[in-house]
Amino acid sequence: MSEERIQKVLAQAGAGSRREMERAIEEGRVMVNGESVKLGDKMTLSDELTLDGKSIKLESKAVRRVLIYNKPEGEICTRKDPEGRHTVFDKLPKLPGERWVAVGRLDINTSGLLLFTNDGEMANRLMHPSRQVEREYAVRVLGEVTQEQIDTMCEGVQLEDGFAKFTDVQFFDGRGANQWFHVVIMEGRNREVRRLWESQGLQVSRLKRVRYGSVFLDSEVRAGTWQELPKKEIDKLAASVELPAMPWKSIVKNKFDPLKRKMEKQRTRRSVGKR
């Protein structure tokens, strides 16, 4: 039976990202067969693995799952909040023996697409700056925007935490003081999209993420709700960060089917029209 590094096994089991699991090992919170481990140690799937005293479920044929979540403004991207505010994890379905790992974050005033997966390794790769995974946002900007400002943001701006730029900026809609743009960025630093616009003396009044890599926010997913990503889309997302395909199984009996929903709506309209 092949051996794998313990942090990788933990990440694939959905215990957290690989970086989080490396910290857990360094802090002495991980044990294999009742013994403490250190970074670099390996294990097999037949070994008994625990994190913080809790047994981690390991399967030789692990299942990879991904959720699309439409985050509303006001929710925070943390598991628990000492102030009692709603978090993005509150409405997610339970995974016995596993947990959801968020792929990136959105600040409290930003809405839109968040991805969750039980595969910590995939989450880590999708977030890592070296992978250059595109994030697309719809941005409502207050004030007049010039082509010179757009060119500057695409060429790059020196922010307080380093160089940043948009790889694409497209006008979308708007009249008067507010204009909508779609922008693409290749990393996810804190408030980076907002700070790029602010560097040009412009204020972002609304910000919504609409795409992460190959995954778009489905218009059928209302704010505060989630949808499972089908295997074909999960495999495509995994391949984009050089991970092999894995088995998939729906977590709900009546899986959301947008095509079926659309056909039902069309039948309802035809039925109403005949009355």
N, C-alpha and C positions, 0 to 999 in steps of 0.2 A: 504494500500500500504506500503511495507516494506521500512525502512530507511537504508541508507548507509552512511558511512563517506564520507565527501565531497572530500577529496583527492583521495579516491578510485574511486568515480564517475568521477572525472576529468581524472584520469589515464585511465579508461576504455573507456572514450570518445575520447582518443587519444590526449589529450591536453599536455601530457608529462608524464614522469615517476612519480611514487607516491612521491618520494623524491623531485623532482622538484616542484610538486604541494603543498607539505607541505611548502616549502620555499615561494611559491607564497601566500599561506594563511597567513603565518607569516608576509609577507611584505604588507599585506592589499590589495592585487590585486584581490581578489576573493569576489564576492557578491552573495547572494542567496535572490531572491525576493527583490532586491534593498537594502539589508542590509549587512554590513560587517560581516564576519564570523571569527571564530578562530579554531585552531586545536582541533579536537575532536567533532566538530559540525557535525550533520547529516542532510540529506535531502532525499526527494523522487524524482522520475523521473518526477513528475508533477510540481515541483518547477522550477523557472526561475533561471538559473545559468549563471554568466558572469565571464570572466577572462580578466583582463586589459580592461574592458569596452566592450568586445565583447561577444555576446551570444554564449553559448556552446550548440551544438545540442545533445539532449538526446533521445535515442530510447529505448522503453521497450524491443524490440527484437534487441539488438545490434548485429552487424556483426563484426566478427574478421577476419582480413586480415594479411597476412605476405608476404613480398617480399624477394626474393633472389637478391642480387646485387653483381656484380663482380667488386670490386673497383680496378681501375688501380693505379699504383704508381703516385704520384704527386697530387692526390686529398686529401683534408683534411676533417676530420669528424666533421664539424660544419655547422650550418645553413647558416651563413653569415661570410665572411672573410673581415676584413678591408683592407687587401692588394689586394682584388679582385681576389684571387686564386679560382680555381674550387673547389666546395665542393661535397660531396657524395649525397647531396639533390637536386642538380641542375637538374638531369635527371629523377627524380622520378615522377610518375603520380600524378596529383592533387586529393585531397580528400575533396570535399566541406563540410565545417563544421567540419572537422577533420584534423589531421596532422600525419605524419609519425614519429615514435619514433625509433631511432637507438638502436639496441641491441649490446651494447659494441662499441668499437672504434678500428681503426687501424691507426698506425702512417703514416705520409705522404709517407714514403718509403716502406710501406708494402702494398701488393695487396691481392686480393682474396675476400672471402666470408664475406659479411655483411648482417645481417638480419634487416628488417624494419617491424614494425607492427603498427597498429592503437590502439592496446591494451597496454596501459602503464603499467598496472599491470603485464601482462605477461613479458614485457620487463624487468621490475624491478626484477622479480623472476629469469629470465634467466641469469641476470648479477650478482646477489648477490652471494658472495663467499660461503655462507652457503649451496647453492644448489649444489655445486660441478658439474657444467655442463662442460663437456669436450669440449675443443677447440683443433683442430688438425691443424698443420701447416706443409707445405713443406718448408724445409730449405736448402739452398745451403751454404755450409761452405767452407771457404778458409783455407787450411792447412790440415795436417794429423791428423786424429781423432783416439784416442786410446780407447780401451775398458775400461780402467781405468777412462778416462774422462767421458765416457757415464755413468758408474756406479756412479761416483760422482754426476753428475747432476740428476740422478734418486733417489739417497739417499737424496739429498738436499744440497743447498748452501745458506749461509747467505749473502743476498744482503743488500744494504744500507737501503732499506725500509722493510726488513723482510726476513724470510725464504722462499725459493722458490725451486720447483723441477719439473721435468718432471715425469709423471706417465708411459710414454712409449717412447722409442727412437728406431726407426727401420731404418737401412740402406736401401736406395732406389735405388740409381744409382750414377755413377760418376767414372771418371778416372783422374789421374794426380792431380793437385792442388785443384780442386773443387769436392766436394762430396755432394750428395743430401740425406737428411734424412727426415723422417716424425716423428714429436714429438707431444705428447699430454700433455696439461697442463689444470689445473682445475680452473684457475682464469684469470683475464685480466688486471693485473697491467701494467703500462706504460713501454713499451719496455722490458717486462719480458723475452720473448723468447730470444731476442738478448743478454740481460745482462747475462742470464744463460750460453750461449756459450762463451761470453767474459770473464766470470769468469774462464774459462779454457784456456785462452790465444788464443781463436779462433775467427775468424771474420766471421760474417754472410754477404754474398754478395747478397743473394736474400731471401725474406721471403714472403710466400703466405699462407693465411688461406684457408683450403680446407673443413673444417667441423666445425659446431657449434652444439653441442648436437647431435640430430638425423638427422640433415640436412646437406647434402653434396652439394658442389658446382657442379652444373650440367655442364658438358663440353660444352653443347650447349649455355650456357650463356657467351657471349663474354665480354671482358673487357669494362666497361662503360655502360653495359646494365643490365636490370632487368628481372625477371621472377616471376610470381605469384606462391605461394606454394598452392597446392590443399588442399581441406578440410581434407582429410585423414591424410596428413602430418602435417597440422596445429594442428589437434586434438591430434596427437601423441606427438608433441612438447609441447602442453599445459599440457597433462597428465604427462609429465616428471617433471613438476614443480607443480603438484597437482592442476591444474585448470580444470574445467569442459569444455566439448565441447560447442561451440557456433555456431550459423548460419554462413554461408559463402555465398558470392556472388561475382562473378568475376567483376573486375573493368573495363575490356575491353570486347568488343563484340566478337572479334576473339581471344579467349584465346590461349596462346601458348600451343601447345600439342607436346612434344618431340617425342612421339610414332608416331604421324601422320607425323611429319617432317622426321623421319627416314624412314618410309614407302615410302614417296614421293621421297627421295633420291635413295632408292633401285629401284623404278620404273624407275627413270631417267637413272640410270646406265644400266638397262636391255634394255631400249629403245635405248640407244646409242650403246650398244653391238650388236644389231640386224642390224645396218646400214651397 
